[in-house]
Amino acid sequence: MKLRSEFLSHRNGGEAFIIPADGAKFSGLVRGNRTLGDVADLIKDDTNEQAIITAMREKYDAPAGVIERDVKKALEILREIGALDEH
């Protein structure tokens, strides 16, 4: 999976933003936390859910299941707006 080229990600402090560019069917702005920003950074290159979870585990010390749940939620949001290319 990869972030579609019609979407941009931006960070401002502890907030992350997913912004549609020309050609995106979604119009609006997605505002999220640091996890959304980390996931967006990781999907700038082609990857998969397990690789994202592994990278997040290396970065954060969180109780079992928390990282998995948060990554799944971030990917769900990105799917809902059509921001993921899941060839």
Secondary structure as UniProt FT lines:
FT   STRAND          2..3
FT   TURN            5..6
FT   STRAND          7..12
FT   TURN            13..14
FT   STRAND          15..20
FT   TURN            22..23
FT   STRAND          30..32
FT   HELIX           34..42
FT   TURN            43..44
FT   HELIX           49..59
FT   TURN            64..65
FT   HELIX           66..80
FT   TURN            81..82
FT   STRAND          84..85
//
